[in-house]
Amino acid sequence: MAIAVKLDFENTYDIEPLTEDLRVSAFKSEVEDGSLVDLQVEISSQPHALLPSVFNLAFGPTNAKGEIDDRAEIAHRDYSKVFSSILLAGLTYLTDRPDQYLGIDGSNNARAYLYYRFLQKNFGYLDQFFEMYGLKYYVRISRFGKNQYDNPFDFNDVVPKIDRIRKGMVIISNLMYNYFIFKLKS
Amino acid sequence: MTKSIEKKIAELKAKARRVGKTGVKPSTAVRNGSSLHKIIKTQEQANAFMKSLRSA
């Protein structure tokens, strides 16, 4: 995947909303062999399990069942235009819902790191439109006891920690955020 | 926000109004939401995680 992504909401693909509330939209991206692939952008109608105002935004090609495959690897011809289109769809949605947040999952550590690079590289541009946050999850360690070393972690007790992302913040790859959150800048 | 971006947003909203309610079913990726749902869920996964920590 390309690293040199330059986000520009004036240079996007033609986005087609698929629902009136702008939760689902689609556009066609040109891939390296010259063909077109349909990409769908979809915002969850249910908030995040631990963050009541955060709604997940997923994107990718759809499978035969019409479901987004957010792990698909596609060689896009213009990554800048793809990511600008995805974020423009999110920005449009947020303009009617300034109290909501949109969350984008990295789906794996490598991809999360890449998204963070995109975000930092385009920080000045994105900062005009969004407040941006990174989220990590922390798991409770249970009280000491005889079973401590079997499994001291209580995975039913997970706390989200959110940091405001600032320009130039350096995070090493294996400590990367799990999730990136966007709010319309007031 | 520039006038041209405001115009693009307004056009997108106008297109959406014309679409109406189509009842598109949410995708699995959206329903699953964040990676919170992809982390350890079962005792077996927790044990495997602990084993990997001890051997690290």
gemmi code that builds the backbone of each chain (N, CA, C; Angstrom):
import gemmi

chains = {
    "A": [
        ("MET", (0.846, -1.204, 0.000), (0.000, 0.000, 0.000), (0.885, 1.259, 0.000)),
        ("ALA", (0.456, 2.241, -0.700), (1.249, 3.469, -0.813), (1.313, 4.209, 0.522)),
        ("ILE", (2.429, 4.858, 0.756), (2.599, 5.619, 1.993), (2.271, 7.096, 1.742)),
        ("ALA", (2.644, 7.569, 0.562), (2.536, 9.007, 0.276), (1.104, 9.394, -0.083)),
        ("VAL", (0.256, 9.385, 0.927), (-1.140, 9.770, 0.705), (-1.311, 11.247, 1.029)),
        ("LYS", (-1.896, 11.967, 0.067), (-2.153, 13.394, 0.299), (-3.664, 13.591, 0.275)),
        ("LEU", (-4.221, 13.848, 1.425), (-5.672, 13.974, 1.513), (-6.129, 15.327, 0.998)),
        ("ASP", (-7.212, 15.288, 0.229), (-7.747, 16.522, -0.354), (-9.222, 16.275, -0.675)),
        ("PHE", (-10.110, 16.908, 0.062), (-11.541, 16.663, -0.144), (-12.059, 17.279, -1.450)),
        ("GLU", (-11.202, 18.030, -2.105), (-11.600, 18.555, -3.419), (-11.209, 17.592, -4.533)),
        ("ASN", (-10.469, 16.556, -4.176), (-10.051, 15.559, -5.168), (-10.509, 14.175, -4.695)),
        ("THR", (-11.772, 13.896, -4.930), (-12.356, 12.620, -4.487), (-13.043, 11.931, -5.663)),
        ("TYR", (-13.368, 10.660, -5.474), (-14.209, 9.975, -6.454), (-15.648, 10.466, -6.266)),
        ("ASP", (-16.473, 10.112, -7.219), (-17.879, 10.523, -7.159), (-18.604, 9.614, -6.159)),
        ("ILE", (-18.937, 10.159, -5.018), (-19.543, 9.360, -3.944), (-21.050, 9.281, -4.159)),
        ("GLU", (-21.569, 8.063, -4.060), (-23.013, 7.853, -4.198), (-23.585, 7.421, -2.848)),
        ("PRO", (-24.385, 8.247, -2.213), (-25.028, 7.788, -0.967), (-26.007, 6.659, -1.288)),
        ("LEU", (-26.021, 5.638, -0.436), (-26.954, 4.525, -0.641), (-28.110, 4.567, 0.349)),
        ("THR", (-27.969, 5.407, 1.348), (-29.078, 5.596, 2.286), (-29.276, 7.090, 2.534)),
        ("GLU", (-30.478, 7.409, 2.888), (-30.840, 8.815, 3.102), (-30.040, 9.445, 4.253)),
        ("ASP", (-29.756, 8.626, 5.269), (-29.068, 9.171, 6.450), (-27.545, 9.224, 6.291)),
        ("LEU", (-27.051, 8.889, 5.101), (-25.616, 8.939, 4.775), (-24.773, 7.926, 5.556)),
        ("ARG", (-25.445, 6.921, 6.132), (-24.671, 5.890, 6.829), (-23.967, 4.953, 5.845)),
        ("VAL", (-24.534, 4.820, 4.672), (-23.931, 3.930, 3.668), (-23.749, 4.704, 2.371)),
        ("SER", (-22.538, 4.640, 1.844), (-22.287, 5.272, 0.550), (-21.256, 4.434, -0.204)),
        ("ALA", (-21.090, 4.725, -1.466), (-20.191, 3.911, -2.289), (-19.541, 4.780, -3.353)),
        ("PHE", (-18.408, 4.303, -3.836), (-17.759, 4.957, -4.977), (-16.914, 3.923, -5.696)),
        ("LYS", (-16.512, 4.254, -6.894), (-15.688, 3.344, -7.690), (-14.249, 3.841, -7.668)),
        ("SER", (-13.351, 2.920, -7.355), (-11.928, 3.255, -7.351), (-11.243, 2.523, -8.496)),
        ("GLU", (-10.322, 3.212, -9.125), (-9.567, 2.569, -10.206), (-8.399, 1.798, -9.588)),
        ("VAL", (-8.244, 0.549, -10.018), (-7.127, -0.242, -9.498), (-5.994, -0.252, -10.525)),
        ("GLU", (-4.876, -0.833, -10.120), (-3.664, -0.706, -10.948), (-3.795, -1.281, -12.351)),
        ("ASP", (-4.627, -2.330, -12.512), (-4.773, -2.902, -13.865), (-5.771, -2.103, -14.721)),
        ("GLY", (-6.264, -1.011, -14.189), (-7.152, -0.151, -14.966), (-8.631, -0.442, -14.754)),
        ("SER", (-8.939, -1.537, -14.096), (-10.348, -1.856, -13.847), (-10.873, -1.032, -12.662)),
        ("LEU", (-12.175, -1.113, -12.460), (-12.792, -0.359, -11.362), (-13.284, -1.320, -10.289)),
        ("VAL", (-13.150, -0.923, -9.056), (-13.670, -1.726, -7.951), (-14.648, -0.858, -7.155)),
        ("ASP", (-15.767, -1.461, -6.798), (-16.755, -0.750, -5.981), (-16.328, -0.798, -4.521)),
        ("LEU", (-16.243, 0.348, -3.909), (-15.922, 0.411, -2.476), (-17.111, 0.984, -1.731)),
        ("GLN", (-17.387, 0.382, -0.613), (-18.508, 0.855, 0.198), (-17.983, 1.448, 1.501)),
        ("VAL", (-18.609, 2.511, 1.927), (-18.285, 3.135, 3.211), (-19.535, 3.012, 4.063)),
        ("GLU", (-19.355, 2.486, 5.259), (-20.547, 2.218, 6.065), (-20.320, 2.625, 7.515)),
        ("ILE", (-21.267, 3.361, 8.045), (-21.185, 3.823, 9.441), (-22.216, 3.046, 10.255)),
        ("SER", (-21.749, 2.483, 11.345), (-22.629, 1.661, 12.172), (-23.800, 2.467, 12.740)),
        ("SER", (-24.930, 1.811, 12.868), (-26.065, 2.483, 13.518), (-26.026, 2.257, 15.029)),
        ("GLN", (-25.145, 1.346, 15.463), (-25.008, 1.066, 16.892), (-23.695, 1.646, 17.399)),
        ("PRO", (-23.715, 2.315, 18.558), (-22.454, 2.869, 19.066), (-21.498, 1.776, 19.541)),
        ("HIS", (-20.262, 2.169, 19.688), (-19.195, 1.309, 20.206), (-19.608, 0.764, 21.580)),
        ("ALA", (-19.196, -0.464, 21.875), (-19.609, -1.111, 23.124), (-19.188, -0.332, 24.374)),
        ("LEU", (-18.048, 0.343, 24.317), (-17.548, 1.050, 25.502), (-17.602, 2.570, 25.376)),
        ("LEU", (-17.924, 3.049, 24.187), (-17.909, 4.501, 23.949), (-19.224, 4.893, 23.285)),
        ("PRO", (-20.170, 5.377, 24.064), (-21.535, 5.527, 23.565), (-21.749, 6.521, 22.430)),
        ("SER", (-20.815, 7.434, 22.204), (-21.024, 8.395, 21.104), (-20.179, 8.080, 19.872)),
        ("VAL", (-19.473, 6.954, 19.919), (-18.573, 6.600, 18.818), (-19.222, 5.550, 17.927)),
        ("PHE", (-19.239, 5.825, 16.641), (-19.845, 4.915, 15.668), (-18.764, 4.454, 14.701)),
        ("ASN", (-18.735, 3.158, 14.474), (-17.681, 2.600, 13.641), (-17.884, 2.925, 12.167)),
        ("LEU", (-16.800, 3.312, 11.515), (-16.849, 3.511, 10.063), (-15.975, 2.428, 9.429)),
        ("ALA", (-16.588, 1.605, 8.590), (-15.847, 0.557, 7.886), (-15.875, 0.858, 6.400)),
        ("PHE", (-14.879, 0.365, 5.699), (-14.875, 0.563, 4.254), (-14.166, -0.603, 3.580)),
        ("GLY", (-14.513, -0.808, 2.329), (-13.882, -1.882, 1.561), (-14.820, -2.356, 0.474)),
        ("PRO", (-14.356, -3.331, -0.297), (-15.244, -3.916, -1.302), (-16.287, -4.783, -0.612)),
        ("THR", (-17.371, -5.042, -1.278), (-18.386, -5.906, -0.666), (-18.278, -7.311, -1.245)),
        ("ASN", (-18.646, -8.290, -0.435), (-18.624, -9.682, -0.906), (-19.977, -10.037, -1.544)),
        ("ALA", (-20.130, -11.309, -1.863), (-21.349, -11.744, -2.563), (-22.609, -11.477, -1.734)),
        ("LYS", (-22.428, -11.425, -0.423), (-23.577, -11.174, 0.453), (-23.813, -9.674, 0.657)),
        ("GLY", (-22.987, -8.868, 0.006), (-23.136, -7.417, 0.146), (-22.500, -6.880, 1.416)),
        ("GLU", (-21.636, -7.703, 2.033), (-20.987, -7.255, 3.272), (-19.581, -6.737, 2.984)),
        ("ILE", (-19.180, -5.734, 3.721), (-17.854, -5.140, 3.518), (-16.762, -6.095, 3.976)),
        ("ASP", (-15.750, -6.240, 3.123), (-14.567, -7.005, 3.498), (-13.492, -5.975, 3.855)),
        ("ASP", (-13.358, -5.689, 5.153), (-12.429, -4.619, 5.552), (-10.983, -5.110, 5.632)),
        ("ARG", (-10.750, -6.360, 5.245), (-9.370, -6.861, 5.220), (-8.855, -7.074, 3.800)),
        ("ALA", (-9.672, -6.718, 2.837), (-9.278, -6.914, 1.434), (-8.044, -6.084, 1.117)),
        ("GLU", (-7.171, -6.651, 0.304), (-5.987, -5.909, -0.120), (-6.137, -5.609, -1.604)),
        ("ILE", (-6.284, -4.355, -1.912), (-6.520, -3.921, -3.289), (-5.416, -2.942, -3.689)),
        ("ALA", (-4.912, -3.116, -4.896), (-3.872, -2.192, -5.379), (-4.554, -1.010, -6.072)),
        ("HIS", (-4.880, -0.009, -5.304), (-5.548, 1.163, -5.875), (-4.547, 1.988, -6.689)),
        ("ARG", (-5.048, 2.627, -7.710), (-4.176, 3.483, -8.510), (-3.932, 4.815, -7.787)),
        ("ASP", (-4.919, 5.260, -7.026), (-4.777, 6.566, -6.371), (-5.286, 6.473, -4.922)),
        ("TYR", (-4.367, 6.116, -4.032), (-4.741, 5.964, -2.623), (-5.198, 7.287, -2.006)),
        ("SER", (-4.609, 8.367, -2.482), (-4.991, 9.673, -1.936), (-6.473, 9.927, -2.195)),
        ("LYS", (-6.896, 9.597, -3.398), (-8.287, 9.841, -3.770), (-9.224, 8.879, -3.021)),
        ("VAL", (-8.776, 7.647, -2.815), (-9.599, 6.666, -2.087), (-9.828, 7.133, -0.654)),
        ("PHE", (-8.740, 7.474, 0.037), (-8.895, 7.863, 1.444), (-9.579, 9.227, 1.588)),
        ("SER", (-9.361, 10.104, 0.627), (-10.068, 11.397, 0.665), (-11.570, 11.166, 0.510)),
        ("SER", (-11.945, 10.218, -0.338), (-13.372, 9.935, -0.564), (-14.001, 9.337, 0.696)),
        ("ILE", (-13.279, 8.413, 1.330), (-13.803, 7.779, 2.553), (-14.012, 8.829, 3.644)),
        ("LEU", (-13.010, 9.676, 3.808), (-13.117, 10.676, 4.878), (-14.125, 11.770, 4.546)),
        ("LEU", (-14.301, 12.062, 3.260), (-15.329, 13.051, 2.896), (-16.722, 12.498, 3.222)),
        ("ALA", (-16.909, 11.198, 2.981), (-18.204, 10.577, 3.338), (-18.430, 10.705, 4.846)),
        ("GLY", (-17.361, 10.463, 5.627), (-17.464, 10.592, 7.087), (-17.707, 12.031, 7.510)),
        ("LEU", (-17.003, 12.958, 6.877), (-17.159, 14.379, 7.211), (-18.593, 14.838, 6.928)),
        ("THR", (-19.122, 14.410, 5.800), (-20.488, 14.805, 5.438), (-21.477, 14.293, 6.479)),
        ("TYR", (-21.293, 13.039, 6.891), (-22.157, 12.448, 7.921), (-22.076, 13.268, 9.219)),
        ("LEU", (-20.866, 13.633, 9.613), (-20.687, 14.337, 10.893), (-21.245, 15.761, 10.883)),
        ("THR", (-21.323, 16.378, 9.714), (-21.805, 17.770, 9.699), (-23.245, 17.875, 10.197)),
        ("ASP", (-24.002, 16.775, 10.084), (-25.367, 16.784, 10.636), (-25.418, 16.215, 12.052)),
        ("ARG", (-24.282, 15.708, 12.530), (-24.246, 15.064, 13.857), (-22.984, 15.500, 14.597)),
        ("PRO", (-22.895, 16.769, 14.940), (-21.649, 17.262, 15.541), (-21.349, 16.679, 16.920)),
        ("ASP", (-22.321, 16.013, 17.527), (-22.085, 15.416, 18.850), (-21.588, 13.968, 18.736)),
        ("GLN", (-21.520, 13.448, 17.542), (-21.069, 12.066, 17.374), (-19.595, 12.002, 16.962)),
        ("TYR", (-19.033, 10.816, 17.136), (-17.650, 10.552, 16.751), (-17.661, 9.372, 15.785)),
        ("LEU", (-16.724, 9.360, 14.856), (-16.579, 8.201, 13.973), (-15.269, 7.499, 14.303)),
        ("GLY", (-15.336, 6.170, 14.367), (-14.146, 5.382, 14.690), (-13.718, 4.527, 13.518)),
        ("ILE", (-12.426, 4.531, 13.259), (-11.883, 3.692, 12.186), (-10.885, 2.721, 12.805)),
        ("ASP", (-11.120, 1.450, 12.536), (-10.284, 0.391, 13.082), (-9.143, 0.092, 12.109)),
        ("GLY", (-7.975, -0.092, 12.628), (-6.851, -0.437, 11.759), (-6.912, -1.840, 11.195)),
        ("SER", (-7.768, -2.681, 11.735), (-7.971, -4.099, 11.383), (-6.748, -4.982, 11.670)),
        ("ASN", (-5.541, -4.475, 11.543), (-4.361, -5.171, 12.073), (-3.310, -4.104, 12.391)),
        ("ASN", (-2.255, -4.519, 13.068), (-1.288, -3.530, 13.557), (-0.587, -2.790, 12.424)),
        ("ALA", (-0.283, -3.526, 11.355), (0.422, -2.901, 10.230), (-0.457, -1.832, 9.589)),
        ("ARG", (-1.721, -2.155, 9.427), (-2.624, -1.202, 8.792), (-2.882, -0.003, 9.724)),
        ("ALA", (-3.009, -0.285, 11.014), (-3.216, 0.811, 11.976), (-2.026, 1.770, 11.936)),
        ("TYR", (-0.830, 1.205, 11.839), (0.383, 2.029, 11.783), (0.377, 2.884, 10.518)),
        ("LEU", (-0.044, 2.248, 9.418), (-0.112, 2.978, 8.155), (-1.124, 4.118, 8.232)),
        ("TYR", (-2.273, 3.868, 8.836), (-3.282, 4.923, 8.983), (-2.732, 6.068, 9.831)),
        ("TYR", (-1.983, 5.685, 10.847), (-1.419, 6.727, 11.707), (-0.415, 7.583, 10.932)),
        ("ARG", (0.356, 6.917, 10.073), (1.291, 7.662, 9.212), (0.529, 8.620, 8.303)),
        ("PHE", (-0.552, 8.140, 7.708), (-1.389, 8.996, 6.837), (-1.872, 10.206, 7.632)),
        ("LEU", (-2.331, 9.893, 8.839), (-2.911, 10.939, 9.682), (-1.871, 11.999, 10.042)),
        ("GLN", (-0.689, 11.536, 10.400), (0.365, 12.494, 10.754), (0.829, 13.285, 9.541)),
        ("LYS", (0.958, 12.610, 8.404), (1.412, 13.275, 7.179), (0.423, 14.347, 6.723)),
        ("ASN", (-0.850, 14.127, 7.053), (-1.898, 15.058, 6.618), (-2.496, 15.821, 7.795)),
        ("PHE", (-1.736, 15.876, 8.890), (-2.296, 16.440, 10.112), (-2.798, 17.873, 9.907)),
        ("GLY", (-2.007, 18.681, 9.259), (-2.369, 20.091, 9.053), (-3.674, 20.234, 8.296)),
        ("TYR", (-3.877, 19.357, 7.315), (-5.105, 19.410, 6.518), (-6.295, 18.899, 7.336)),
        ("LEU", (-6.133, 17.732, 7.936), (-7.247, 17.119, 8.680), (-7.657, 17.941, 9.891)),
        ("ASP", (-6.680, 18.590, 10.491), (-6.931, 19.372, 11.697), (-7.885, 20.547, 11.433)),
        ("GLN", (-8.037, 20.923, 10.187), (-9.007, 21.996, 9.856), (-10.444, 21.501, 10.030)),
        ("PHE", (-10.624, 20.168, 9.912), (-11.976, 19.609, 9.885), (-12.321, 18.782, 11.130)),
        ("PHE", (-11.314, 18.107, 11.673), (-11.587, 17.111, 12.718), (-10.744, 17.334, 13.970)),
        ("GLU", (-11.329, 16.915, 15.096), (-10.524, 16.616, 16.281), (-10.204, 15.134, 16.143)),
        ("MET", (-8.978, 14.733, 16.372), (-8.592, 13.337, 16.146), (-8.052, 12.709, 17.430)),
        ("TYR", (-8.451, 11.503, 17.642), (-8.079, 10.794, 18.866), (-7.601, 9.386, 18.520)),
        ("GLY", (-6.752, 8.840, 19.380), (-6.345, 7.446, 19.273), (-6.814, 6.719, 20.510)),
        ("LEU", (-7.193, 5.471, 20.345), (-7.741, 4.710, 21.474), (-6.940, 3.431, 21.684)),
        ("LYS", (-6.641, 3.159, 22.939), (-6.033, 1.872, 23.312), (-6.928, 1.232, 24.355)),
        ("TYR", (-6.898, -0.080, 24.405), (-7.675, -0.804, 25.414), (-6.736, -1.323, 26.496)),
        ("TYR", (-7.191, -1.230, 27.729), (-6.434, -1.775, 28.858), (-7.297, -2.791, 29.586)),
        ("VAL", (-6.665, -3.905, 29.940), (-7.394, -5.017, 30.565), (-7.022, -5.087, 32.038)),
        ("ARG", (-8.021, -5.279, 32.880), (-7.786, -5.367, 34.325), (-6.992, -6.630, 34.673)),
        ("ILE", (-6.048, -6.477, 35.610), (-5.361, -7.645, 36.172), (-6.059, -7.976, 37.478)),
        ("SER", (-6.481, -9.212, 37.605), (-7.237, -9.629, 38.782), (-6.347, -9.614, 40.018)),
        ("ARG", (-7.015, -9.671, 41.179), (-6.316, -9.703, 42.460), (-5.412, -10.938, 42.522)),
        ("PHE", (-4.295, -10.800, 43.226), (-3.400, -11.950, 43.379), (-4.122, -13.126, 44.020)),
        ("GLY", (-3.787, -14.285, 43.557), (-4.401, -15.479, 44.122), (-3.744, -16.698, 43.536)),
        ("LYS", (-4.257, -17.839, 43.899), (-3.570, -19.048, 43.441), (-3.683, -19.226, 41.929)),
        ("ASN", (-4.672, -18.607, 41.328), (-4.830, -18.760, 39.883), (-4.181, -17.619, 39.101)),
        ("GLN", (-3.466, -16.759, 39.817), (-2.887, -15.572, 39.187), (-2.155, -15.893, 37.890)),
        ("TYR", (-1.349, -16.945, 37.948), (-0.504, -17.195, 36.788), (-1.195, -18.054, 35.733)),
        ("ASP", (-2.400, -18.520, 36.037), (-3.168, -19.191, 34.994), (-3.680, -18.137, 34.028)),
        ("ASN", (-4.337, -17.142, 34.595), (-4.869, -16.073, 33.756), (-5.292, -14.904, 34.639)),
        ("PRO", (-4.387, -13.969, 34.888), (-4.735, -12.854, 35.781), (-5.575, -11.774, 35.099)),
        ("PHE", (-5.763, -11.880, 33.808), (-6.459, -10.802, 33.096), (-7.956, -11.047, 33.041)),
        ("ASP", (-8.684, -9.994, 33.358), (-10.143, -10.095, 33.291), (-10.596, -9.394, 32.010)),
        ("PHE", (-10.846, -10.202, 30.999), (-11.173, -9.616, 29.701), (-12.614, -9.120, 29.621)),
        ("ASN", (-13.327, -9.268, 30.729), (-14.646, -8.627, 30.789), (-14.538, -7.230, 31.378)),
        ("ASP", (-13.342, -6.870, 31.802), (-13.132, -5.559, 32.424), (-12.064, -4.806, 31.621)),
        ("VAL", (-12.511, -4.270, 30.508), (-11.611, -3.578, 29.577), (-11.920, -2.083, 29.627)),
        ("VAL", (-10.882, -1.287, 29.765), (-11.075, 0.169, 29.842), (-10.468, 0.824, 28.598)),
        ("PRO", (-11.245, 1.651, 27.930), (-10.671, 2.360, 26.783), (-9.945, 3.615, 27.233)),
        ("LYS", (-8.788, 3.869, 26.679), (-8.063, 5.107, 26.989), (-7.886, 5.888, 25.692)),
        ("ILE", (-8.347, 7.124, 25.724), (-8.342, 7.931, 24.507), (-7.356, 9.080, 24.649)),
        ("ASP", (-6.511, 9.243, 23.631), (-5.568, 10.370, 23.600), (-5.906, 11.269, 22.427)),
        ("ARG", (-5.821, 12.559, 22.639), (-5.921, 13.496, 21.512), (-4.636, 13.351, 20.690)),
        ("ILE", (-4.787, 13.177, 19.414), (-3.599, 13.051, 18.563), (-3.092, 14.438, 18.207)),
        ("ARG", (-1.826, 14.652, 18.442), (-1.193, 15.935, 18.153), (-0.182, 15.760, 17.030)),
        ("LYS", (0.090, 16.868, 16.382), (1.034, 16.843, 15.260), (2.410, 16.348, 15.716)),
        ("GLY", (2.922, 15.402, 14.962), (4.285, 14.933, 15.202), (4.437, 13.903, 16.303)),
        ("MET", (3.344, 13.498, 16.954), (3.439, 12.481, 18.015), (3.999, 11.193, 17.422)),
        ("VAL", (5.028, 10.675, 18.045), (5.650, 9.435, 17.534), (5.211, 8.271, 18.413)),
        ("ILE", (4.711, 7.228, 17.774), (4.307, 6.022, 18.509), (4.946, 4.838, 17.808)),
        ("ILE", (5.604, 3.992, 18.576), (6.242, 2.853, 17.915), (5.180, 1.847, 17.490)),
        ("SER", (5.542, 1.098, 16.474), (4.570, 0.251, 15.775), (3.782, -0.671, 16.708)),
        ("ASN", (4.465, -1.378, 17.607), (3.730, -2.355, 18.407), (2.968, -1.746, 19.586)),
        ("LEU", (3.052, -0.429, 19.743), (2.225, 0.244, 20.749), (1.182, 1.136, 20.081)),
        ("MET", (0.940, 0.861, 18.819), (0.013, 1.685, 18.032), (-1.404, 1.616, 18.604)),
        ("TYR", (-2.153, 2.689, 18.385), (-3.555, 2.724, 18.808), (-4.345, 1.605, 18.136)),
        ("ASN", (-5.372, 1.139, 18.835), (-6.269, 0.141, 18.256), (-7.251, 0.779, 17.270)),
        ("TYR", (-7.516, 2.070, 17.525), (-8.688, 2.653, 16.887), (-8.464, 4.160, 16.755)),
        ("PHE", (-8.913, 4.722, 15.642), (-8.784, 6.161, 15.437), (-10.170, 6.790, 15.423)),
        ("ILE", (-10.296, 7.905, 16.118), (-11.616, 8.509, 16.307), (-11.599, 9.946, 15.781)),
        ("PHE", (-12.665, 10.287, 15.068), (-12.776, 11.613, 14.448), (-14.045, 12.302, 14.917)),
        ("LYS", (-13.919, 13.565, 15.265), (-15.077, 14.382, 15.627), (-14.998, 15.664, 14.819)),
        ("LEU", (-16.145, 16.145, 14.436), (-16.178, 17.396, 13.683), (-15.583, 18.510, 14.535)),
        ("LYS", (-14.695, 19.274, 13.956), (-14.078, 20.352, 14.719), (-15.094, 21.493, 14.901)),
        ("SER", (-15.208, 21.954, 16.121), (-16.219, 22.997, 16.369), (-15.613, 24.373, 16.139)),
    ],
    "B": [
        ("MET", (-13.316, 25.573, 6.378), (-13.783, 24.744, 5.267), (-14.023, 25.634, 4.041)),
        ("THR", (-13.477, 25.248, 2.915), (-13.612, 26.092, 1.729), (-15.026, 25.992, 1.156)),
        ("LYS", (-15.350, 26.977, 0.328), (-16.696, 27.001, -0.296), (-16.897, 25.749, -1.166)),
        ("SER", (-15.844, 25.338, -1.852), (-16.018, 24.200, -2.763), (-16.262, 22.897, -1.987)),
        ("ILE", (-15.649, 22.758, -0.812), (-15.908, 21.564, 0.001), (-17.317, 21.645, 0.591)),
        ("GLU", (-17.688, 22.827, 1.038), (-19.070, 23.002, 1.535), (-20.070, 22.620, 0.442)),
        ("LYS", (-19.746, 22.992, -0.799), (-20.639, 22.689, -1.921), (-20.698, 21.173, -2.159)),
        ("LYS", (-19.548, 20.509, -2.084), (-19.521, 19.052, -2.276), (-20.363, 18.348, -1.211)),
        ("ILE", (-20.247, 18.827, 0.016), (-21.005, 18.234, 1.124), (-22.510, 18.454, 0.902)),
        ("ALA", (-22.848, 19.662, 0.492), (-24.269, 19.973, 0.239), (-24.808, 19.098, -0.902)),
        ("GLU", (-23.989, 18.873, -1.925), (-24.416, 18.025, -3.054), (-24.615, 16.575, -2.614)),
        ("LEU", (-23.700, 16.108, -1.767), (-23.824, 14.729, -1.256), (-25.115, 14.567, -0.448)),
        ("LYS", (-25.399, 15.554, 0.362), (-26.621, 15.496, 1.181), (-27.860, 15.542, 0.286)),
        ("ALA", (-27.795, 16.335, -0.772), (-28.938, 16.417, -1.697), (-29.143, 15.067, -2.394)),
        ("LYS", (-28.023, 14.421, -2.781), (-28.113, 13.092, -3.417), (-28.738, 12.095, -2.444)),
        ("ALA", (-28.307, 12.170, -1.180), (-28.813, 11.238, -0.165), (-30.321, 11.404, 0.015)),
        ("ARG", (-30.773, 12.644, 0.001), (-32.219, 12.882, 0.166), (-33.001, 12.243, -0.982)),
        ("ARG", (-32.396, 12.238, -2.171), (-33.084, 11.648, -3.326), (-33.121, 10.123, -3.233)),
        ("VAL", (-32.122, 9.548, -2.532), (-32.058, 8.083, -2.404), (-33.225, 7.558, -1.579)),
        ("GLY", (-33.548, 8.274, -0.505), (-34.594, 7.795, 0.382), (-34.096, 6.638, 1.219)),
        ("LYS", (-35.008, 5.984, 1.904), (-34.623, 4.887, 2.801), (-34.629, 3.574, 2.028)),
        ("THR", (-33.434, 2.999, 1.857), (-33.347, 1.768, 1.065), (-33.267, 0.524, 1.940)),
        ("GLY", (-32.996, 0.707, 3.218), (-32.909, -0.443, 4.117), (-31.705, -1.319, 3.869)),
        ("VAL", (-30.561, -0.713, 3.502), (-29.339, -1.493, 3.296), (-28.929, -2.139, 4.618)),
        ("LYS", (-28.653, -3.451, 4.553), (-28.296, -4.175, 5.773), (-26.844, -3.881, 6.158)),
        ("PRO", (-26.577, -3.569, 7.424), (-25.192, -3.281, 7.797), (-24.278, -4.487, 7.565)),
        ("SER", (-23.050, -4.202, 7.185), (-22.074, -5.267, 6.950), (-21.553, -5.827, 8.262)),
        ("THR", (-20.936, -7.003, 8.155), (-20.352, -7.630, 9.343), (-19.268, -6.723, 9.932)),
        ("ALA", (-18.467, -6.123, 9.050), (-17.369, -5.271, 9.526), (-17.898, -4.130, 10.378)),
        ("VAL", (-19.039, -3.607, 10.001), (-19.615, -2.484, 10.737), (-20.246, -2.981, 12.033)),
        ("ARG", (-20.936, -4.101, 11.938), (-21.567, -4.626, 13.158), (-20.510, -4.992, 14.184)),
        ("ASN", (-19.405, -5.568, 13.697), (-18.360, -5.970, 14.626), (-17.713, -4.773, 15.290)),
        ("GLY", (-17.706, -3.680, 14.583), (-17.149, -2.470, 15.154), (-15.653, -2.559, 15.324)),
        ("SER", (-15.192, -2.158, 16.473), (-13.763, -1.990, 16.663), (-13.087, -3.307, 16.983)),
        ("SER", (-11.766, -3.219, 17.088), (-10.977, -4.409, 17.383), (-11.222, -4.914, 18.795)),
        ("LEU", (-11.952, -4.167, 19.592), (-12.340, -4.657, 20.915), (-12.986, -6.032, 20.772)),
        ("HIS", (-13.744, -6.191, 19.714), (-14.467, -7.432, 19.514), (-13.589, -8.518, 18.930)),
        ("LYS", (-12.376, -8.131, 18.576), (-11.481, -9.121, 17.987), (-10.435, -9.564, 19.006)),
        ("ILE", (-10.445, -8.952, 20.191), (-9.458, -9.358, 21.185), (-9.936, -10.601, 21.899)),
        ("ILE", (-9.197, -10.992, 22.909), (-9.422, -12.272, 23.562), (-10.842, -12.393, 24.119)),
        ("LYS", (-11.493, -13.459, 23.748), (-12.868, -13.654, 24.195), (-13.036, -14.940, 24.996)),
        ("THR", (-12.201, -15.924, 24.714), (-12.409, -17.216, 25.359), (-11.244, -17.542, 26.295)),
        ("GLN", (-11.476, -18.479, 27.184), (-10.432, -18.917, 28.118), (-9.246, -19.505, 27.346)),
        ("GLU", (-9.549, -20.215, 26.258), (-8.478, -20.825, 25.459), (-7.565, -19.738, 24.877)),
        ("GLN", (-8.191, -18.687, 24.386), (-7.393, -17.586, 23.827), (-6.574, -16.910, 24.923)),
        ("ALA", (-7.173, -16.781, 26.109), (-6.469, -16.164, 27.235), (-5.273, -17.019, 27.641)),
        ("ASN", (-5.473, -18.345, 27.683), (-4.375, -19.248, 28.051), (-3.243, -19.163, 27.034)),
        ("ALA", (-3.625, -19.111, 25.754), (-2.613, -19.024, 24.701), (-1.836, -17.714, 24.821)),
        ("PHE", (-2.555, -16.662, 25.189), (-1.911, -15.354, 25.353), (-0.915, -15.396, 26.510)),
        ("MET", (-1.353, -16.015, 27.629), (-0.474, -16.116, 28.797), (0.770, -16.932, 28.471)),
        ("LYS", (0.549, -18.009, 27.695), (1.679, -18.867, 27.333), (2.680, -18.062, 26.508)),
        ("SER", (2.165, -17.260, 25.591), (3.060, -16.466, 24.746), (3.829, -15.441, 25.580)),
        ("LEU", (3.185, -14.926, 26.641), (3.877, -13.976, 27.513), (5.015, -14.648, 28.276)),
        ("ARG", (4.705, -15.860, 28.774), (5.717, -16.566, 29.574), (6.917, -16.980, 28.728)),
        ("SER", (6.657, -17.268, 27.458), (7.754, -17.729, 26.604), (8.487, -16.560, 25.945)),
        ("ALA", (7.985, -15.366, 26.152), (8.597, -14.198, 25.481), (9.934, -13.838, 26.129)),
    ],
}
model = gemmi.Model(1)
for chain_id, residues in chains.items():
    chain = gemmi.Chain(chain_id)
    for i, (resn, *xyz) in enumerate(residues, 1):
        res = gemmi.Residue()
        res.name, res.seqid = resn, gemmi.SeqId(i, " ")
        for name, pos in zip(("N", "CA", "C"), xyz):
            atom = gemmi.Atom()
            atom.name, atom.element = name, gemmi.Element(name[0])
            atom.pos, atom.b_iso = gemmi.Position(*pos), 0.0
            res.add_atom(atom)
        chain.add_residue(res)
    model.add_chain(chain)
structure = gemmi.Structure()
structure.add_model(model)
structure.setup_entities()
